Amino acid sequence: MKTRAIAPTLDPHIVIRVSGKLFEGHLAYLRQMVQSAHECQLWPLLDLSHLEEVDLAAVTYLIDGENRDFGVVSCSVFIRDWMERERNRAAA
């Protein structure tokens, strides 16, 4: 997967809306969509405003990919808090 040091702010982008549940079994498809965006020279933005449930694998994917492989917009507080707790736990 193409990686970027910093999230581009001026690049053309595409919004990928993720809603409902995001679990480990869904990540292969999401990775494929992100990769397709990169192949089209688009910066993927994951809109998580309608995401209601995630598992640890999904949170880890969001942490690892944010600002490197994709941007995250409209993320709910409970997911953002979980991401922050996992970042802190990993850093400890």
C-alpha positions in Angstrom: 0.0 0.0 0.0 1.3 3.5 -0.9 2.2 5.4 2.2 2.6 9.1 2.8 4.5 10.9 5.4 1.9 13.6 6.0 -1.8 13.7 5.0 -2.1 15.8 1.9 -4.4 18.8 2.3 -4.5 19.9 -1.4 -4.5 16.5 -3.2 -7.8 15.4 -4.8 -9.6 13.2 -2.4 -12.5 10.8 -2.2 -14.8 10.2 0.8 -15.4 6.6 1.8 -18.4 6.5 4.1 -18.2 3.7 6.7 -21.5 3.0 8.5 -22.9 0.5 10.9 -20.3 -2.0 12.0 -16.6 -2.2 11.2 -15.1 -5.5 12.3 -11.9 -7.4 11.4 -13.8 -9.3 8.7 -14.6 -6.0 6.9 -11.0 -4.7 6.9 -9.8 -6.5 3.7 -12.6 -4.8 1.7 -11.8 -1.4 3.3 -8.1 -1.9 2.6 -9.0 -2.6 -1.0 -11.1 0.5 -1.3 -8.2 2.6 0.2 -5.7 1.0 -2.2 -8.0 1.7 -5.2 -8.2 5.4 -4.2 -4.4 5.6 -4.1 -4.1 3.9 -7.5 -6.4 6.6 -8.8 -4.1 9.2 -7.1 -6.9 10.2 -4.7 -6.4 10.7 -1.0 -9.1 8.6 0.8 -11.0 10.2 3.7 -12.9 7.8 5.9 -16.2 9.4 7.0 -17.1 7.5 10.2 -20.0 9.7 11.2 -22.5 6.7 11.0 -20.2 4.1 12.4 -21.8 2.5 15.4 -19.7 -0.5 16.3 -16.0 -1.4 16.0 -13.8 -4.1 17.3 -10.1 -3.9 18.4 -8.8 -4.9 14.9 -10.8 -2.0 13.3 -9.5 0.5 15.9 -6.0 -0.7 15.4 -6.4 -0.3 11.6 -7.7 3.2 12.0 -4.8 4.1 14.3 -2.2 2.7 12.0 -3.6 4.2 8.8 -4.7 7.6 9.9 -2.7 10.4 8.3 -0.5 7.7 6.6 -2.8 5.8 4.3 -6.0 7.8 4.8 -7.6 10.7 6.6 -10.4 10.3 9.2 -13.3 12.7 9.3 -16.5 12.9 11.4 -15.3 10.3 13.9 -17.6 9.7 16.9 -16.2 10.5 20.4 -16.4 6.9 21.6 -14.2 5.7 18.7 -11.8 8.6 19.0 -11.5 7.9 22.8 -10.9 4.2 22.2 -8.2 5.1 19.6 -6.5 7.4 22.1 -6.6 4.7 24.8 -5.0 2.2 22.5 -2.3 4.6 21.4 -1.5 5.4 25.0 -1.5 1.7 25.9 0.8 0.9 23.0 3.2 3.7 24.0 3.4 2.5 27.7 
